[in-house]
Amino acid sequence: MGAALGTSARLVLRPGLACGAVPRWAPSAPARGCHSKPGPARSVPLKKRGYDVTRNPHLNKGMAFTLEERLQLGIHGLIPPCFLSQDVQLLRIMRYYERQQSDLDKYIILMTLQDRNEKLFYRVLTSDVEKFMPIVYTPTVGLACQHYGLTFRRPRGLFITIHDKGHLATMLNSWPEDDIKAVVVTDGERILGLGDLGCYGMGIPVGKLALYTACGGVNPQQCLPVLLDVGTNNEELLRDPLYIGLKHQRVRGKEYDDLLDEFMQAVTDKFGINCLIQFEDFANANAFRLLNKYRNKYCMFNDDIQGTASVAVAGILAALRITKNKLSNHVFVFQGAGEAAMGIAHLLVMALEKQGVSKAEATRKIWMVDSKGLIVKGRTHLNHEKEMFAQEHPEVNSLEEVVRLVKPTAIIGVAAIAGAFTEQILRDMASFHERPIIFALSNPTSKAECTAEKCYRVTEGRGIFASGSPFKSVTLEDGRTFIPGQGNNAYVFPGVALGVIAGGIRHIPDEIFLLTAEVLDFAYKHNLASYYPEPKDKEAFVRSLVYTPDYDSFTLDSYTWPKEAMNVQTI
């Protein structure tokens, strides 16, 4: 979304902390890696030997093991007689990676590397986050989820089913790591804009947590991906003999709620009250309800509601530098009224209130269009979330008509309806305003409301465009080149997670998502953090927690005594 900022602009990540830890909007800059420069290798004693070392992705270094390590660990001869630096290993992976024809094949290569050599996997990701993010995350992760039964290589994460209810504490004990700081959980019912993928949704928590490490510096051994399998209503999957999940309709009601209650309590009991739990890709009916139910009891947030809101509002605030007016001068029309739309709308109201606008006036600036048309007062079957943004206005059925009547300064698409922003809508937006804001945020790319090329072409380059998944640069007939902005949650949730973990924050209010640029300062200022005394140098404190992909040394600690102390006594 950052290069909503016009010609040749893009989002860059603030140097310091970790890549993505604190997002900001700025002019383009060269791509940079997130890992720190290699320092002296840390010596780590190991009890494992032989294949237990080379087959453990946390420990395996491949041909980067020194001869001394190979001899001491009993792996000499199990690895080719070649000694490579991590830089050369990176080059080998990149050569193989670039030979692949499809993004799905590239995804499989990276996931296989993660299962084989974790440090090298993160070295690859952090060598060029901008390049690899679309592969391990949107849009390719959506394709990987759709084909999860075929791409499945090795179990990653914890699969919990409705039939395990009453035994979740035992299941969590099966996980090999005890020091878990972050859990990403989904029930697979609303995977991106692809719908109910059931057990195949595990690709989302795995991908999210990969970015926790690559962009937020969170130790991967402190991350746990979880899939709650309560069935699926996807008839195609239920008929598929290769489907790897439970083959029955989704369980709902009290039994479902009891499973969630037990899960939240079991995670907290096992890993502590500071363990962060991120909800991901739950259906609208459950997402808001569960967020309101758990937000003040556990350390949790819903990324689809709060993370999307944070990055979208950040993009809107950045766009103000181009429109050269205040947030209070803008009017917003949303295509969609689900989790993402409501999250963005609520955070916009908070931002407007912070600027002195009343809540009533703020909500009048936000118009929402769902599958039944404009949300207006008096319309039947409106839920509580939609009622807040219902307008005093006659019913309007189409988005085109709403845009024509309201003349918004910004349109925001979050309904996963490809092509919803028609040429007529884009032409109207360009006629109403010199610099219209056009955010097509639905994922994956195939579900975007319009393409970057279409936006720039129809608006003659005046549209301030951002999308949820990446688009390539666009060159117009007059020679101007635009680099589309990407408004993806990945620019928020890894940094929020790092801030929550670093500060020991136990509850996550919406204000943190409005103030992500100052997460730790905000946490201590409002008595949300539990680590005391407050670190004087917060950046140094966070850096001390950040994961590095540099290899550890497994050579045994070796030293000598003074020569006279080692004299052998004889008779």
N, C-alpha and C positions, 0 to 999 in steps of 0.2 A: 504494500500500500504506500510505501514511502515515496515512490515516484509518482504519486499523485501530484508531485510537486513540479510537473511540467517537463519541458524538453531535457533529455539526458539527465534525469534525476533519478535517484533510487534510494531505498532504505539502507542505511549503514548502521552498524551496531557500535555502541559506545566503547572505545578502548578502555581497558581497565576491567575490574571484576572478571566476568566471563562473557564469552560471546553470546549476546542476547540477554544477559542478566538484567540490564537496564536499557530498554529500547529508546531510541530517539529518532527524530526525523531530521535528515540533513542532506546536503548535496552529495552526489555520487563520489565514491572513493574506491581505490583498488580493493579487490577481494582480499581478505585476510583470514588466516587460520585462527583457531581459538586456543590451541594448545600453547603452553609456554615454551620458551627455548629450552632444549635439553640441558639438564644440569647433571651433577654427579649422580650415578645410579644408586638408588636406595637399596641397601642390603636387607633381604628378607629371608629368614630361615625357613626351610621347608622340611616337612616330615614325609611328604609323598615322594615316590621314586618311580622310575620307569614309565610305563604307559600312563600311570596315574597323573604324571606331569604333562606329557605331550598331548593327552586327550582331554585335558582340562583347559577350556578357553581362557580362564582367568590367569593361568600360569604359563601356558604355551607361548613360546617365542619363535617357534619354527627354527630356521637356520641361523637365528640371532643368538642362540645359546653359545657361550664360549666353550672351548675345549675343557676348561677346568669345571665348568658347570655340568657339562655332559658326563664327565667322569664321576663327579661327586653325586649326581642325581641318577646314575645308572641308565642314562639314555644314549651313551656313546654307541654308535652303530645303528641306533634306531632312526637317526637323522642323516641325510646325505653329508659327506665330508666337505662341507662348504660353510664358510662363516660370513654372514651378511649383516650389514647394518640395517636399522629400521628404514633408512632412506632408500636403500636398494630394494627392500621388501615392498615399500610403497610404490616404487617404480614398476616392479614386477606385476603388482595388482593392477596398476593403472593401464599397463600395456594390455593385459588380458581383458580388463573392463571395457576399454575402448573398442575392442574387436566385436563386442556384442551388438546385435542388430536391434533388439527390442529393449524397452525400458524394463519389462518384466524380467528378462534375462539378467539385466544389470542388477535388479533388486535381488534376485536369487543369489547372484555372486556375492553381494554385500552381506546378505543374511547368513550365507554359508561361512563367510569369513568371520562374522560375529560368533558363530558357533565353534570356530576353530581357534581363533587368535583375537581375543577381545581388545587388547591394547592396539594391535595393528588396525583393527576395524575402526576404532575411534581416531587413530592417526589419519586414516584415509578420510573420514568424515570431516575432521577439523582442518584438513589441508585445504579444503575449498567447500565450505558449508553451503554457499549459494548453488554450487553445482550439484551436490549430492542430496540436498534437502528434498527436491522434487522426486527423488527415487525412493528414499527411505520413508518419506511422508507424502503428502498430497502432491500430485495426483496419483502417482504410481501405487501407493499403498492401497488405494481403493481397488485397483485392478488386482493386486495381490490377494486382497481379501476375497474378491469374487472367485479367484482360482485357488483358494487356500488349500483345498483338498488335494490339488495336484502339486502345489509348491511346497507342501509340508515336508520338512526334512528331519527335524529334530524338535522335540517338545521344548518350548520356551514359554515360561509363565506358568501360572497355576489355574487349572480348569476346575471350577466348582459347579456342581449341578444342584438342581432342586432336590434331588434324591439324597444329597449329602447333608441336608438340613438336620441340625442337632449334633453334627460332628465336625463343624468347621474349625474348631480349635485344634482338633487332631490333624486336619488337613494342612493347616498353617504350619504345624510342627514338621511336616514333610519337606517344607522348603529348606534348602541347605544353608541359607544365610539367616542370621539372627538379628543383625543390626540394620533392619530395614527402615529407611527414612521416608520413602515415597512409594505409594501404591497408585497405579492407574487402573481403574476398573470399568468394564462395560458389560452390558447384557446383550449387546449385538443387535438391538432392535432398530436402530436408526444410524447405520454406518455411513458417514458422510451424507451424500445425497442419494445413496444407493438403496436405502431401505433396510429391511430385515435380512441380515446375513447370518443370524444365529451364532453358532460356534466359530464361524469363519471371521467373526469380528475381532478375534485375538490379535490380528495384525495391527489393529489401531493402538492398543496399549503398548505393544512391543515397539512400534514406530515412535510413539510419543516419548517413551522413556529413553529411546536412543537419542532423541533431541534434548532430553533433560541433561544428558551427559555432554553431547556435542556442543550445545548452545548454552547450557547452564552450568556445566562443570560438576554435576552431581555424580558421585561415585556409582558406577553401574551395579556394583554388588550391593548397594543400598536401595536398589529399585526393584519393585515387584509388579509385573503385569498380571492382571487377573481377568478371567472371563467367567461371568456368571451365566451358566447355561440353564435356562428355564424352558427350553424348547424354541421352536420357530414357527411363524405363520407363513413362511415362504414355501409354497407348495412345490416349487421346483427343487428346492433343497430336500424336502421331505421325500421326494421321489428318487433323488439321486443316490445310487448305491455307494458313491464315493464320499458322501457327506459324513463328516467325522463327529457330529454333535448328536444330541438327543433328538430322536425322530418322533416328536409329537408336538401338538399345538402349544403355544406359550401358556404357562401357568400364570394366573393373575390373582388379584385379590389378597386375602389375608395370608395365604401360603407364600406368595411372593414377598409381601411386606415382612413377614417373619424371617425369611431368608436374608433380606437386606439388613434387618435389625441385628440378627445374629452375626452377620459378616462384619458390620461396623464395630460391634462390641468385641468380636474375636480379634480383629486387627489391632484395636486399641489395647486389649489385654496382652497381646503377644509382643507388639512392637512399641507400645507406649502412647501416651496421649498426644505427643508431638508428631506422631507419624502422619504425614500428609496423605490424604486420600482424594485423588482427582477423579471425578465422575466424567465419563466420556461416552457420547453417542447413545444415550438413553432416549427413548421416545418422549415427545412433548408431555404426554399425560403423566409420566413419572418424573421427568427431569425437574420441573418446578416444584412439584410436591416433595420430592426427596431433598432438594436443596433447602427448602424452607423447614423441613423436618429435622435435618441434621446439622445445619450450618452453625448453630449456637451450642451444639453439644460436642461436635468433633472438629478436628482440624481438616476441613474438606472444602472443595469448591467444585463447581461445574464449569468446565472449560467452554462448552458450547454456549453457555449463557454469559458467563463472566469474562472468560478469556477473549472470546470474539468481541464482546463489548469493549474491552480495554483497547484492543488494537484498532477497532473501527473508529472509536472516539479519538484515539491518537491521530489517526489519519485525517479525520475531519478538522481537528485543531491545527494540524499541519497545513491543510488546504486553506485555512484562513489567511495564511501568509500570501497566498496567490489572489484570493478574492478580495483581500484588503478590507475586511469588515469584521464585525463581532459575531460570535456564535449566536447571540440573541437576534441577529438580523436574518437568520436562516430558517427555512421551513423544510421539513423532511417528509418524503413519502417512501414507505417501506413496501416492497413486494415480498410478502410473507409476514406471518405474525406468530411464529413459533419461538423456540428457545433463543436463537441468535437475535431475532428481531427484538424480542422483549428485553433481552440483556442489553443490547445497544441502546434501546429507547430509555430504559431506566437510568443507564449511566449518562446519557445525554441530559436527562432531567436533572441529575445530580450536578453535572457540569454547568448547566444553565442556572441552577439555584445558587451555585458558588459565585456566579457573576451577578447575583442580585435579582434574578428573574423568579417570580413566584412559581410554585409547583403547578398551579392551575394554568398559568400562562405558558409554562414550558410544555405541558402536555398538549396544548392547543397547537403547538408548532409541529407536532408529530402525527402523521396520518398513516394508517396501516391498511393494506389491502391483502385479504386472505383469499382462499378458494371460493368464497361466496361474495366477494366484492369488498367495497369500502366498509370498514368497521365503524358503525354509527350507533348512536344511542337509540334504544328501542328495538334493536335487532335481537331476535330470539337466540337462545342457546349460546350466549357469550360467556366464556369463563371469566374468572376474576381478573386474570392478567389482561385480557383484551378489554374488559370494561373500563379500565383506567385510561385507555387511549381511544375510547369511542367518541366520535365527534358529533356535534349538533349539526347534522347535515342530511339531506335526503339520500336515500340509497343510490349507490353508483356501482355498476357491475364490472366495468373493465378498468384495468390499470391505465390504459391510454386516456380514458375519459377523466379519471382522477387527476392525472398529470395536467391535462388541459384546463381543468377547473381550478386546481389548487395552485398551479404554477410554482412548484417547489424549487428551491435552490439546489436541493440534493435528492437523488433517488438512490436507494440502497436495496440491493437484491439479495435475499437470504432464504429463498423458497425452493431452490434447486429446480427451477423451471427454465430450461435452456431456451434462449432467445426471447425471454420475457420483455427485455428492453428492445422494442422494435425500432426500425428506422424512423417511424413517425414520432415515437416518444423521444428519441435522441434529437430529431430535428426540432421538436417543440422545446426541449430543454435548452438547445442552443439559441432558439429565438427569444426565450424568456430572459436569459442571463448571459452575460459576456463570458463567464467562466463557470459553467454548471458542474456540479460534483456528481460523478457517476461511479458508484461502487457496485461491482458485480461480484459479490463475495461467496457465492455458492461453490461448493467443492463436489467432485473433482472438476477439472477443466470442462469436461463434456456437459456439465450442468450449469455453467456460467450463464448469467442473464444476457450477456453480450460479449463479443470478443473485443480485445483492445483495438484491433484494426478497424472494426466497425465503429467503435466509439470515436476514435481520432478522425476517421474519414468523414463520418456524417457531421460531426461538430467542427470540422475544419481545424482540428488540433486544439480547440479551445476547451474540450472536456477534461476535467481533472479525474483521471481514471485510476481505479484500483480493482484488483481481483483477488479471489481467495487462493487460487492456484496460479502458477506463473504463466505468463504469455511472453512470446518473443518480442523483440523491439519492432517498431513499426516505422517505416519511412513513407511519407506522403509524396505526392507527385511534385510538390514544390521543393523537395529535398530535405525537409525537416524530419529529424529522427526523434522518436519518443521511446523511452524505456518504461514500459508499464510498471506501475507500483504493485506490490503484493501485500494485501492486508490479511496476513495469516496469523493465526493464534500462536504459531511457533515463535513469533517475535515477542511473545509475552509469557506463556506458561513456563518455559524453562527458567526464566529469571525470577518469576514469582515463586516458583518452587525452591530455587536456591535461597531467596530471601526468607521464605518461611522456615526452611531448614536451618539456615544460619542464625536466625533470630529466635528459634524455638517458639514460633508463633502458634498459638493453640486454636484460635478462631480467626477466620479470614473475612473481614467486612468488605463491602463493595468499595469503600474508600481506598483500599489498597490497590484496586484495579484502576482507580482514577489517578493514583499517585505512584504508579509503578516506577517512575524515575527516581523516587526517593523511598524505596520500600523499607530499608532498615531504619533510616531516620524517623520515618512515620511510625514504625512499629514501636520504637523506644519512646517516642514523644507521647504516644497514646497508651502506654503501659500494656501493649499487646505482647511484647517479647518476654521470654522467661529466662534468658541467659543474662546473668548479672555477675560482676559489674559490667555495665555497658562498655563495649570495646571502644577505646579512644580512636583508633585508626580502623574504621569499619572496612575500608577497602582491603587493608592488609589482613584483617580477620577473615573476610570472605575468601581472599586468595588462598589462605591456609586450608580452606575446606575444598577447594576446587580440584577436581580429578585431572590428572595428567596422563596422556597415553604413552609417555616415555617408559621404557622397560625397566623393571627392577633387576637387581643383581641377586642371583641365588647362590653365589659362591659362599662357602662357609666362612665365618669370621676366623681369620688366621692372623697370628702374631707370634712373636718370640720373646723369650726372657733374656736377661743379661747372661752373657756367656759363663760368667763365674757361678751363676745360680743353677746352671744346667750341668755342672761337672758331675760325672758319674762316680759315685763313691765305690771304692774297691777295698777288698780286705788286704 
